[in-house]
Amino acid sequence: MTTDFDYKVPELFGPVVFRPSFNKFEPINETQAWSLFFTASREDKILGFNGETGRFFTYSLVALIVASTLADLIF
């Protein structure tokens, strides 16, 4: 049995953002951005394709910042 996989390609094991297929200056959604953040740019689809996941993390971060700021001002 033979396979057509070429595991010697350096882009295969490098960060996703440096792969030629990804780096075309196309906009990415929030879910892809959070996936890249959580995996240190190793995978952009680890959180799936649902846009709600990215918005959840973004709004959670905004809520944490607002709550921290209000707590600092009050106390």
mmCIF file of the N, C-alpha and C atoms, coordinates in Angstrom:
data_MODEL
# 
_entry.id   MODEL 
# 
loop_
_atom_site.group_PDB 
_atom_site.id 
_atom_site.type_symbol 
_atom_site.label_atom_id 
_atom_site.label_alt_id 
_atom_site.label_comp_id 
_atom_site.label_asym_id 
_atom_site.label_entity_id 
_atom_site.label_seq_id 
_atom_site.pdbx_PDB_ins_code 
_atom_site.Cartn_x 
_atom_site.Cartn_y 
_atom_site.Cartn_z 
_atom_site.occupancy 
_atom_site.B_iso_or_equiv 
_atom_site.pdbx_formal_charge 
_atom_site.auth_seq_id 
_atom_site.auth_comp_id 
_atom_site.auth_asym_id 
_atom_site.auth_atom_id 
_atom_site.pdbx_PDB_model_num 
ATOM 1   N N  . MET A 1 1  ? 0.841   -1.166 0.000  1.00 0.00 ? 1  MET A N  1 
ATOM 2   C CA . MET A 1 1  ? 0.000   0.000  0.000  1.00 0.00 ? 1  MET A CA 1 
ATOM 3   C C  . MET A 1 1  ? 0.894   1.240  0.000  1.00 0.00 ? 1  MET A C  1 
ATOM 4   N N  . THR A 1 2  ? 0.592   2.176  -0.853 1.00 0.00 ? 2  THR A N  1 
ATOM 5   C CA . THR A 1 2  ? 1.350   3.419  -0.911 1.00 0.00 ? 2  THR A CA 1 
ATOM 6   C C  . THR A 1 2  ? 0.422   4.576  -0.590 1.00 0.00 ? 2  THR A C  1 
ATOM 7   N N  . THR A 1 3  ? 0.997   5.607  -0.059 1.00 0.00 ? 3  THR A N  1 
ATOM 8   C CA . THR A 1 3  ? 0.230   6.816  0.243  1.00 0.00 ? 3  THR A CA 1 
ATOM 9   C C  . THR A 1 3  ? 0.850   7.993  -0.501 1.00 0.00 ? 3  THR A C  1 
ATOM 10  N N  . ASP A 1 4  ? 0.056   8.996  -0.691 1.00 0.00 ? 4  ASP A N  1 
ATOM 11  C CA . ASP A 1 4  ? 0.512   10.193 -1.384 1.00 0.00 ? 4  ASP A CA 1 
ATOM 12  C C  . ASP A 1 4  ? 0.879   11.305 -0.403 1.00 0.00 ? 4  ASP A C  1 
ATOM 13  N N  . PHE A 1 5  ? 0.971   11.006 0.868  1.00 0.00 ? 5  PHE A N  1 
ATOM 14  C CA . PHE A 1 5  ? 1.290   12.021 1.857  1.00 0.00 ? 5  PHE A CA 1 
ATOM 15  C C  . PHE A 1 5  ? 2.772   12.342 1.839  1.00 0.00 ? 5  PHE A C  1 
ATOM 16  N N  . ASP A 1 6  ? 3.065   13.619 1.883  1.00 0.00 ? 6  ASP A N  1 
ATOM 17  C CA . ASP A 1 6  ? 4.445   14.082 1.930  1.00 0.00 ? 6  ASP A CA 1 
ATOM 18  C C  . ASP A 1 6  ? 4.659   14.760 3.277  1.00 0.00 ? 6  ASP A C  1 
ATOM 19  N N  . TYR A 1 7  ? 5.179   14.026 4.237  1.00 0.00 ? 7  TYR A N  1 
ATOM 20  C CA . TYR A 1 7  ? 5.360   14.553 5.580  1.00 0.00 ? 7  TYR A CA 1 
ATOM 21  C C  . TYR A 1 7  ? 6.632   15.377 5.727  1.00 0.00 ? 7  TYR A C  1 
ATOM 22  N N  . LYS A 1 8  ? 7.368   15.552 4.668  1.00 0.00 ? 8  LYS A N  1 
ATOM 23  C CA . LYS A 1 8  ? 8.603   16.327 4.725  1.00 0.00 ? 8  LYS A CA 1 
ATOM 24  C C  . LYS A 1 8  ? 8.375   17.806 4.428  1.00 0.00 ? 8  LYS A C  1 
ATOM 25  N N  . VAL A 1 9  ? 7.139   18.184 4.195  1.00 0.00 ? 9  VAL A N  1 
ATOM 26  C CA . VAL A 1 9  ? 6.827   19.579 3.922  1.00 0.00 ? 9  VAL A CA 1 
ATOM 27  C C  . VAL A 1 9  ? 6.919   20.358 5.239  1.00 0.00 ? 9  VAL A C  1 
ATOM 28  N N  . PRO A 1 10 ? 7.776   21.372 5.328  1.00 0.00 ? 10 PRO A N  1 
ATOM 29  C CA . PRO A 1 10 ? 7.949   22.080 6.605  1.00 0.00 ? 10 PRO A CA 1 
ATOM 30  C C  . PRO A 1 10 ? 6.702   22.842 7.046  1.00 0.00 ? 10 PRO A C  1 
ATOM 31  N N  . GLU A 1 11 ? 5.847   23.269 6.109  1.00 0.00 ? 11 GLU A N  1 
ATOM 32  C CA . GLU A 1 11 ? 4.646   24.004 6.473  1.00 0.00 ? 11 GLU A CA 1 
ATOM 33  C C  . GLU A 1 11 ? 3.625   23.124 7.188  1.00 0.00 ? 11 GLU A C  1 
ATOM 34  N N  . LEU A 1 12 ? 3.751   21.812 7.034  1.00 0.00 ? 12 LEU A N  1 
ATOM 35  C CA . LEU A 1 12 ? 2.776   20.907 7.635  1.00 0.00 ? 12 LEU A CA 1 
ATOM 36  C C  . LEU A 1 12 ? 2.841   20.934 9.154  1.00 0.00 ? 12 LEU A C  1 
ATOM 37  N N  . PHE A 1 13 ? 4.016   21.061 9.712  1.00 0.00 ? 13 PHE A N  1 
ATOM 38  C CA . PHE A 1 13 ? 4.175   21.027 11.153 1.00 0.00 ? 13 PHE A CA 1 
ATOM 39  C C  . PHE A 1 13 ? 4.385   22.411 11.761 1.00 0.00 ? 13 PHE A C  1 
ATOM 40  N N  . GLY A 1 14 ? 4.409   23.421 10.963 1.00 0.00 ? 14 GLY A N  1 
ATOM 41  C CA . GLY A 1 14 ? 4.592   24.779 11.460 1.00 0.00 ? 14 GLY A CA 1 
ATOM 42  C C  . GLY A 1 14 ? 3.264   25.414 11.824 1.00 0.00 ? 14 GLY A C  1 
ATOM 43  N N  . PRO A 1 15 ? 3.305   26.642 12.302 1.00 0.00 ? 15 PRO A N  1 
ATOM 44  C CA . PRO A 1 15 ? 2.074   27.352 12.631 1.00 0.00 ? 15 PRO A CA 1 
ATOM 45  C C  . PRO A 1 15 ? 1.199   27.559 11.405 1.00 0.00 ? 15 PRO A C  1 
ATOM 46  N N  . VAL A 1 16 ? -0.102  27.569 11.627 1.00 0.00 ? 16 VAL A N  1 
ATOM 47  C CA . VAL A 1 16 ? -1.077  27.706 10.542 1.00 0.00 ? 16 VAL A CA 1 
ATOM 48  C C  . VAL A 1 16 ? -0.925  29.041 9.831  1.00 0.00 ? 16 VAL A C  1 
ATOM 49  N N  . VAL A 1 17 ? -0.613  30.084 10.576 1.00 0.00 ? 17 VAL A N  1 
ATOM 50  C CA . VAL A 1 17 ? -0.565  31.414 9.969  1.00 0.00 ? 17 VAL A CA 1 
ATOM 51  C C  . VAL A 1 17 ? 0.572   31.578 8.967  1.00 0.00 ? 17 VAL A C  1 
ATOM 52  N N  . PHE A 1 18 ? 1.539   30.685 8.980  1.00 0.00 ? 18 PHE A N  1 
ATOM 53  C CA . PHE A 1 18 ? 2.635   30.767 8.016  1.00 0.00 ? 18 PHE A CA 1 
ATOM 54  C C  . PHE A 1 18 ? 2.469   29.807 6.848  1.00 0.00 ? 18 PHE A C  1 
ATOM 55  N N  . ARG A 1 19 ? 1.381   29.061 6.794  1.00 0.00 ? 19 ARG A N  1 
ATOM 56  C CA . ARG A 1 19 ? 1.138   28.172 5.654  1.00 0.00 ? 19 ARG A CA 1 
ATOM 57  C C  . ARG A 1 19 ? 0.672   28.991 4.459  1.00 0.00 ? 19 ARG A C  1 
ATOM 58  N N  . PRO A 1 20 ? 1.111   28.638 3.282  1.00 0.00 ? 20 PRO A N  1 
ATOM 59  C CA . PRO A 1 20 ? 0.699   29.407 2.091  1.00 0.00 ? 20 PRO A CA 1 
ATOM 60  C C  . PRO A 1 20 ? -0.813  29.382 1.854  1.00 0.00 ? 20 PRO A C  1 
ATOM 61  N N  . SER A 1 21 ? -1.480  28.295 2.222  1.00 0.00 ? 21 SER A N  1 
ATOM 62  C CA . SER A 1 21 ? -2.920  28.224 1.998  1.00 0.00 ? 21 SER A CA 1 
ATOM 63  C C  . SER A 1 21 ? -3.693  29.125 2.956  1.00 0.00 ? 21 SER A C  1 
ATOM 64  N N  . PHE A 1 22 ? -3.131  29.475 4.092  1.00 0.00 ? 22 PHE A N  1 
ATOM 65  C CA . PHE A 1 22 ? -3.813  30.325 5.073  1.00 0.00 ? 22 PHE A CA 1 
ATOM 66  C C  . PHE A 1 22 ? -3.443  31.792 4.911  1.00 0.00 ? 22 PHE A C  1 
ATOM 67  N N  . ASN A 1 23 ? -2.218  32.073 4.601  1.00 0.00 ? 23 ASN A N  1 
ATOM 68  C CA . ASN A 1 23 ? -1.697  33.433 4.601  1.00 0.00 ? 23 ASN A CA 1 
ATOM 69  C C  . ASN A 1 23 ? -1.974  34.136 3.268  1.00 0.00 ? 23 ASN A C  1 
ATOM 70  N N  . LYS A 1 24 ? -3.241  34.422 3.018  1.00 0.00 ? 24 LYS A N  1 
ATOM 71  C CA . LYS A 1 24 ? -3.622  35.169 1.816  1.00 0.00 ? 24 LYS A CA 1 
ATOM 72  C C  . LYS A 1 24 ? -4.300  36.478 2.191  1.00 0.00 ? 24 LYS A C  1 
ATOM 73  N N  . PHE A 1 25 ? -4.087  36.926 3.437  1.00 0.00 ? 25 PHE A N  1 
ATOM 74  C CA . PHE A 1 25 ? -4.657  38.165 3.953  1.00 0.00 ? 25 PHE A CA 1 
ATOM 75  C C  . PHE A 1 25 ? -6.176  38.176 3.862  1.00 0.00 ? 25 PHE A C  1 
ATOM 76  N N  . GLU A 1 26 ? -6.782  37.034 4.059  1.00 0.00 ? 26 GLU A N  1 
ATOM 77  C CA . GLU A 1 26 ? -8.237  36.950 4.090  1.00 0.00 ? 26 GLU A CA 1 
ATOM 78  C C  . GLU A 1 26 ? -8.700  37.189 5.523  1.00 0.00 ? 26 GLU A C  1 
ATOM 79  N N  . PRO A 1 27 ? -9.854  37.808 5.680  1.00 0.00 ? 27 PRO A N  1 
ATOM 80  C CA . PRO A 1 27 ? -10.339 38.023 7.053  1.00 0.00 ? 27 PRO A CA 1 
ATOM 81  C C  . PRO A 1 27 ? -10.735 36.689 7.698  1.00 0.00 ? 27 PRO A C  1 
ATOM 82  N N  . ILE A 1 28 ? -10.504 36.599 9.007  1.00 0.00 ? 28 ILE A N  1 
ATOM 83  C CA . ILE A 1 28 ? -10.894 35.407 9.748  1.00 0.00 ? 28 ILE A CA 1 
ATOM 84  C C  . ILE A 1 28 ? -11.988 35.804 10.733 1.00 0.00 ? 28 ILE A C  1 
ATOM 85  N N  . ASN A 1 29 ? -12.778 34.826 11.137 1.00 0.00 ? 29 ASN A N  1 
ATOM 86  C CA . ASN A 1 29 ? -13.844 35.135 12.085 1.00 0.00 ? 29 ASN A CA 1 
ATOM 87  C C  . ASN A 1 29 ? -13.329 35.014 13.519 1.00 0.00 ? 29 ASN A C  1 
ATOM 88  N N  . GLU A 1 30 ? -14.199 35.339 14.471 1.00 0.00 ? 30 GLU A N  1 
ATOM 89  C CA . GLU A 1 30 ? -13.788 35.340 15.880 1.00 0.00 ? 30 GLU A CA 1 
ATOM 90  C C  . GLU A 1 30 ? -13.413 33.946 16.366 1.00 0.00 ? 30 GLU A C  1 
ATOM 91  N N  . THR A 1 31 ? -14.135 32.940 15.901 1.00 0.00 ? 31 THR A N  1 
ATOM 92  C CA . THR A 1 31 ? -13.856 31.577 16.339 1.00 0.00 ? 31 THR A CA 1 
ATOM 93  C C  . THR A 1 31 ? -12.474 31.127 15.878 1.00 0.00 ? 31 THR A C  1 
ATOM 94  N N  . GLN A 1 32 ? -12.108 31.455 14.645 1.00 0.00 ? 32 GLN A N  1 
ATOM 95  C CA . GLN A 1 32 ? -10.765 31.125 14.163 1.00 0.00 ? 32 GLN A CA 1 
ATOM 96  C C  . GLN A 1 32 ? -9.702  31.874 14.955 1.00 0.00 ? 32 GLN A C  1 
ATOM 97  N N  . ALA A 1 33 ? -9.958  33.121 15.286 1.00 0.00 ? 33 ALA A N  1 
ATOM 98  C CA . ALA A 1 33 ? -8.991  33.905 16.048 1.00 0.00 ? 33 ALA A CA 1 
ATOM 99  C C  . ALA A 1 33 ? -8.775  33.302 17.435 1.00 0.00 ? 33 ALA A C  1 
ATOM 100 N N  . TRP A 1 34 ? -9.848  32.899 18.110 1.00 0.00 ? 34 TRP A N  1 
ATOM 101 C CA . TRP A 1 34 ? -9.703  32.284 19.425 1.00 0.00 ? 34 TRP A CA 1 
ATOM 102 C C  . TRP A 1 34 ? -9.038  30.913 19.321 1.00 0.00 ? 34 TRP A C  1 
ATOM 103 N N  . SER A 1 35 ? -9.324  30.172 18.263 1.00 0.00 ? 35 SER A N  1 
ATOM 104 C CA . SER A 1 35 ? -8.653  28.883 18.072 1.00 0.00 ? 35 SER A CA 1 
ATOM 105 C C  . SER A 1 35 ? -7.153  29.071 17.904 1.00 0.00 ? 35 SER A C  1 
ATOM 106 N N  . LEU A 1 36 ? -6.767  30.064 17.130 1.00 0.00 ? 36 LEU A N  1 
ATOM 107 C CA . LEU A 1 36 ? -5.341  30.355 16.955 1.00 0.00 ? 36 LEU A CA 1 
ATOM 108 C C  . LEU A 1 36 ? -4.707  30.797 18.264 1.00 0.00 ? 36 LEU A C  1 
ATOM 109 N N  . PHE A 1 37 ? -5.452  31.554 19.078 1.00 0.00 ? 37 PHE A N  1 
ATOM 110 C CA . PHE A 1 37 ? -4.925  32.010 20.354 1.00 0.00 ? 37 PHE A CA 1 
ATOM 111 C C  . PHE A 1 37 ? -4.733  30.835 21.318 1.00 0.00 ? 37 PHE A C  1 
ATOM 112 N N  . PHE A 1 38 ? -5.733  29.976 21.442 1.00 0.00 ? 38 PHE A N  1 
ATOM 113 C CA . PHE A 1 38 ? -5.664  28.875 22.402 1.00 0.00 ? 38 PHE A CA 1 
ATOM 114 C C  . PHE A 1 38 ? -4.651  27.801 22.004 1.00 0.00 ? 38 PHE A C  1 
ATOM 115 N N  . THR A 1 39 ? -4.384  27.647 20.721 1.00 0.00 ? 39 THR A N  1 
ATOM 116 C CA . THR A 1 39 ? -3.453  26.612 20.274 1.00 0.00 ? 39 THR A CA 1 
ATOM 117 C C  . THR A 1 39 ? -2.095  27.174 19.881 1.00 0.00 ? 39 THR A C  1 
ATOM 118 N N  . ALA A 1 40 ? -1.829  28.419 20.189 1.00 0.00 ? 40 ALA A N  1 
ATOM 119 C CA . ALA A 1 40 ? -0.566  29.081 19.846 1.00 0.00 ? 40 ALA A CA 1 
ATOM 120 C C  . ALA A 1 40 ? -0.294  29.002 18.347 1.00 0.00 ? 40 ALA A C  1 
ATOM 121 N N  . SER A 1 41 ? -1.296  29.299 17.553 1.00 0.00 ? 41 SER A N  1 
ATOM 122 C CA . SER A 1 41 ? -1.236  29.350 16.081 1.00 0.00 ? 41 SER A CA 1 
ATOM 123 C C  . SER A 1 41 ? -1.000  27.994 15.428 1.00 0.00 ? 41 SER A C  1 
ATOM 124 N N  . ARG A 1 42 ? -1.322  26.907 16.114 1.00 0.00 ? 42 ARG A N  1 
ATOM 125 C CA . ARG A 1 42 ? -1.133  25.578 15.532 1.00 0.00 ? 42 ARG A CA 1 
ATOM 126 C C  . ARG A 1 42 ? -2.354  25.104 14.747 1.00 0.00 ? 42 ARG A C  1 
ATOM 127 N N  . GLU A 1 43 ? -3.552  25.543 15.119 1.00 0.00 ? 43 GLU A N  1 
ATOM 128 C CA . GLU A 1 43 ? -4.766  25.076 14.449 1.00 0.00 ? 43 GLU A CA 1 
ATOM 129 C C  . GLU A 1 43 ? -5.805  26.188 14.497 1.00 0.00 ? 43 GLU A C  1 
ATOM 130 N N  . ASP A 1 44 ? -6.504  26.388 13.389 1.00 0.00 ? 44 ASP A N  1 
ATOM 131 C CA . ASP A 1 44 ? -7.510  27.447 13.356 1.00 0.00 ? 44 ASP A CA 1 
ATOM 132 C C  . ASP A 1 44 ? -8.932  26.912 13.382 1.00 0.00 ? 44 ASP A C  1 
ATOM 133 N N  . LYS A 1 45 ? -9.113  25.617 13.399 1.00 0.00 ? 45 LYS A N  1 
ATOM 134 C CA . LYS A 1 45 ? -10.454 25.043 13.367 1.00 0.00 ? 45 LYS A CA 1 
ATOM 135 C C  . LYS A 1 45 ? -10.754 24.164 14.586 1.00 0.00 ? 45 LYS A C  1 
ATOM 136 N N  . ILE A 1 46 ? -9.986  24.324 15.661 1.00 0.00 ? 46 ILE A N  1 
ATOM 137 C CA . ILE A 1 46 ? -10.153 23.438 16.817 1.00 0.00 ? 46 ILE A CA 1 
ATOM 138 C C  . ILE A 1 46 ? -11.464 23.707 17.558 1.00 0.00 ? 46 ILE A C  1 
ATOM 139 N N  . LEU A 1 47 ? -11.979 24.914 17.501 1.00 0.00 ? 47 LEU A N  1 
ATOM 140 C CA . LEU A 1 47 ? -13.239 25.237 18.165 1.00 0.00 ? 47 LEU A CA 1 
ATOM 141 C C  . LEU A 1 47 ? -14.439 25.035 17.250 1.00 0.00 ? 47 LEU A C  1 
ATOM 142 N N  . GLY A 1 48 ? -14.219 24.589 16.056 1.00 0.00 ? 48 GLY A N  1 
ATOM 143 C CA . GLY A 1 48 ? -15.322 24.336 15.124 1.00 0.00 ? 48 GLY A CA 1 
ATOM 144 C C  . GLY A 1 48 ? -15.576 25.511 14.201 1.00 0.00 ? 48 GLY A C  1 
ATOM 145 N N  . PHE A 1 49 ? -16.737 25.479 13.588 1.00 0.00 ? 49 PHE A N  1 
ATOM 146 C CA . PHE A 1 49 ? -17.079 26.504 12.603 1.00 0.00 ? 49 PHE A CA 1 
ATOM 147 C C  . PHE A 1 49 ? -18.219 27.403 13.060 1.00 0.00 ? 49 PHE A C  1 
ATOM 148 N N  . ASN A 1 50 ? -18.703 27.200 14.288 1.00 0.00 ? 50 ASN A N  1 
ATOM 149 C CA . ASN A 1 50 ? -19.818 27.976 14.797 1.00 0.00 ? 50 ASN A CA 1 
ATOM 150 C C  . ASN A 1 50 ? -19.334 29.354 15.238 1.00 0.00 ? 50 ASN A C  1 
ATOM 151 N N  . GLY A 1 51 ? -19.961 30.387 14.739 1.00 0.00 ? 51 GLY A N  1 
ATOM 152 C CA . GLY A 1 51 ? -19.568 31.749 15.088 1.00 0.00 ? 51 GLY A CA 1 
ATOM 153 C C  . GLY A 1 51 ? -19.924 32.131 16.512 1.00 0.00 ? 51 GLY A C  1 
ATOM 154 N N  . GLU A 1 52 ? -20.895 31.441 17.098 1.00 0.00 ? 52 GLU A N  1 
ATOM 155 C CA . GLU A 1 52 ? -21.301 31.745 18.463 1.00 0.00 ? 52 GLU A CA 1 
ATOM 156 C C  . GLU A 1 52 ? -20.191 31.458 19.478 1.00 0.00 ? 52 GLU A C  1 
ATOM 157 N N  . THR A 1 53 ? -19.362 30.480 19.216 1.00 0.00 ? 53 THR A N  1 
ATOM 158 C CA . THR A 1 53 ? -18.275 30.138 20.136 1.00 0.00 ? 53 THR A CA 1 
ATOM 159 C C  . THR A 1 53 ? -17.295 31.303 20.256 1.00 0.00 ? 53 THR A C  1 
ATOM 160 N N  . GLY A 1 54 ? -16.930 31.880 19.150 1.00 0.00 ? 54 GLY A N  1 
ATOM 161 C CA . GLY A 1 54 ? -16.010 33.016 19.172 1.00 0.00 ? 54 GLY A CA 1 
ATOM 162 C C  . GLY A 1 54 ? -16.616 34.223 19.851 1.00 0.00 ? 54 GLY A C  1 
ATOM 163 N N  . ARG A 1 55 ? -17.910 34.469 19.578 1.00 0.00 ? 55 ARG A N  1 
ATOM 164 C CA . ARG A 1 55 ? -18.573 35.599 20.234 1.00 0.00 ? 55 ARG A CA 1 
ATOM 165 C C  . ARG A 1 55 ? -18.666 35.386 21.744 1.00 0.00 ? 55 ARG A C  1 
ATOM 166 N N  . PHE A 1 56 ? -18.880 34.130 22.188 1.00 0.00 ? 56 PHE A N  1 
ATOM 167 C CA . PHE A 1 56 ? -18.937 33.833 23.616 1.00 0.00 ? 56 PHE A CA 1 
ATOM 168 C C  . PHE A 1 56 ? -17.623 34.208 24.302 1.00 0.00 ? 56 PHE A C  1 
ATOM 169 N N  . PHE A 1 57 ? -16.500 33.803 23.732 1.00 0.00 ? 57 PHE A N  1 
ATOM 170 C CA . PHE A 1 57 ? -15.206 34.128 24.329 1.00 0.00 ? 57 PHE A CA 1 
ATOM 171 C C  . PHE A 1 57 ? -14.928 35.628 24.289 1.00 0.00 ? 57 PHE A C  1 
ATOM 172 N N  . THR A 1 58 ? -15.318 36.287 23.217 1.00 0.00 ? 58 THR A N  1 
ATOM 173 C CA . THR A 1 58 ? -15.094 37.727 23.101 1.00 0.00 ? 58 THR A CA 1 
ATOM 174 C C  . THR A 1 58 ? -15.932 38.484 24.127 1.00 0.00 ? 58 THR A C  1 
ATOM 175 N N  . TYR A 1 59 ? -17.213 38.153 24.225 1.00 0.00 ? 59 TYR A N  1 
ATOM 176 C CA . TYR A 1 59 ? -18.081 38.840 25.181 1.00 0.00 ? 59 TYR A CA 1 
ATOM 177 C C  . TYR A 1 59 ? -17.709 38.500 26.617 1.00 0.00 ? 59 TYR A C  1 
ATOM 178 N N  . SER A 1 60 ? -17.219 37.299 26.853 1.00 0.00 ? 60 SER A N  1 
ATOM 179 C CA . SER A 1 60 ? -16.756 36.940 28.199 1.00 0.00 ? 60 SER A CA 1 
ATOM 180 C C  . SER A 1 60 ? -15.545 37.780 28.589 1.00 0.00 ? 60 SER A C  1 
ATOM 181 N N  . LEU A 1 61 ? -14.639 37.986 27.657 1.00 0.00 ? 61 LEU A N  1 
ATOM 182 C CA . LEU A 1 61 ? -13.466 38.812 27.923 1.00 0.00 ? 61 LEU A CA 1 
ATOM 183 C C  . LEU A 1 61 ? -13.868 40.261 28.179 1.00 0.00 ? 61 LEU A C  1 
ATOM 184 N N  . VAL A 1 62 ? -14.798 40.777 27.391 1.00 0.00 ? 62 VAL A N  1 
ATOM 185 C CA . VAL A 1 62 ? -15.274 42.148 27.581 1.00 0.00 ? 62 VAL A CA 1 
ATOM 186 C C  . VAL A 1 62 ? -15.964 42.268 28.938 1.00 0.00 ? 62 VAL A C  1 
ATOM 187 N N  . ALA A 1 63 ? -16.787 41.303 29.315 1.00 0.00 ? 63 ALA A N  1 
ATOM 188 C CA . ALA A 1 63 ? -17.473 41.340 30.604 1.00 0.00 ? 63 ALA A CA 1 
ATOM 189 C C  . ALA A 1 63 ? -16.487 41.287 31.760 1.00 0.00 ? 63 ALA A C  1 
ATOM 190 N N  . LEU A 1 64 ? -15.440 40.496 31.614 1.00 0.00 ? 64 LEU A N  1 
ATOM 191 C CA . LEU A 1 64 ? -14.418 40.416 32.660 1.00 0.00 ? 64 LEU A CA 1 
ATOM 192 C C  . LEU A 1 64 ? -13.693 41.751 32.830 1.00 0.00 ? 64 LEU A C  1 
ATOM 193 N N  . ILE A 1 65 ? -13.387 42.404 31.734 1.00 0.00 ? 65 ILE A N  1 
ATOM 194 C CA . ILE A 1 65 ? -12.705 43.701 31.792 1.00 0.00 ? 65 ILE A CA 1 
ATOM 195 C C  . ILE A 1 65 ? -13.616 44.753 32.413 1.00 0.00 ? 65 ILE A C  1 
ATOM 196 N N  . VAL A 1 66 ? -14.880 44.780 32.020 1.00 0.00 ? 66 VAL A N  1 
ATOM 197 C CA . VAL A 1 66 ? -15.818 45.762 32.571 1.00 0.00 ? 66 VAL A CA 1 
ATOM 198 C C  . VAL A 1 66 ? -16.038 45.511 34.061 1.00 0.00 ? 66 VAL A C  1 
ATOM 199 N N  . ALA A 1 67 ? -16.219 44.256 34.453 1.00 0.00 ? 67 ALA A N  1 
ATOM 200 C CA . ALA A 1 67 ? -16.431 43.941 35.867 1.00 0.00 ? 67 ALA A CA 1 
ATOM 201 C C  . ALA A 1 67 ? -15.203 44.285 36.698 1.00 0.00 ? 67 ALA A C  1 
ATOM 202 N N  . SER A 1 68 ? -14.025 44.033 36.181 1.00 0.00 ? 68 SER A N  1 
ATOM 203 C CA . SER A 1 68 ? -12.790 44.378 36.910 1.00 0.00 ? 68 SER A CA 1 
ATOM 204 C C  . SER A 1 68 ? -12.649 45.883 37.061 1.00 0.00 ? 68 SER A C  1 
ATOM 205 N N  . THR A 1 69 ? -12.961 46.610 36.025 1.00 0.00 ? 69 THR A N  1 
ATOM 206 C CA . THR A 1 69 ? -12.873 48.067 36.071 1.00 0.00 ? 69 THR A CA 1 
ATOM 207 C C  . THR A 1 69 ? -13.869 48.631 37.074 1.00 0.00 ? 69 THR A C  1 
ATOM 208 N N  . LEU A 1 70 ? -15.090 48.136 37.037 1.00 0.00 ? 70 LEU A N  1 
ATOM 209 C CA . LEU A 1 70 ? -16.096 48.602 37.999 1.00 0.00 ? 70 LEU A CA 1 
ATOM 210 C C  . LEU A 1 70 ? -15.718 48.249 39.429 1.00 0.00 ? 70 LEU A C  1 
ATOM 211 N N  . ALA A 1 71 ? -15.163 47.079 39.633 1.00 0.00 ? 71 ALA A N  1 
ATOM 212 C CA . ALA A 1 71 ? -14.739 46.677 40.977 1.00 0.00 ? 71 ALA A CA 1 
ATOM 213 C C  . ALA A 1 71 ? -13.611 47.567 41.475 1.00 0.00 ? 71 ALA A C  1 
ATOM 214 N N  . ASP A 1 72 ? -12.717 47.939 40.609 1.00 0.00 ? 72 ASP A N  1 
ATOM 215 C CA . ASP A 1 72 ? -11.629 48.835 40.999 1.00 0.00 ? 72 ASP A CA 1 
ATOM 216 C C  . ASP A 1 72 ? -12.158 50.224 41.343 1.00 0.00 ? 72 ASP A C  1 
ATOM 217 N N  . LEU A 1 73 ? -13.118 50.694 40.598 1.00 0.00 ? 73 LEU A N  1 
ATOM 218 C CA . LEU A 1 73 ? -13.685 52.018 40.866 1.00 0.00 ? 73 LEU A CA 1 
ATOM 219 C C  . LEU A 1 73 ? -14.502 52.056 42.139 1.00 0.00 ? 73 LEU A C  1 
ATOM 220 N N  . ILE A 1 74 ? -15.230 50.996 42.422 1.00 0.00 ? 74 ILE A N  1 
ATOM 221 C CA . ILE A 1 74 ? -16.105 50.955 43.597 1.00 0.00 ? 74 ILE A CA 1 
ATOM 222 C C  . ILE A 1 74 ? -15.290 50.710 44.863 1.00 0.00 ? 74 ILE A C  1 
ATOM 223 N N  . PHE A 1 75 ? -14.369 49.782 44.817 1.00 0.00 ? 75 PHE A N  1 
ATOM 224 C CA . PHE A 1 75 ? -13.619 49.403 46.023 1.00 0.00 ? 75 PHE A CA 1 
ATOM 225 C C  . PHE A 1 75 ? -12.272 50.055 45.957 1.00 0.00 ? 75 PHE A C  1 
# 
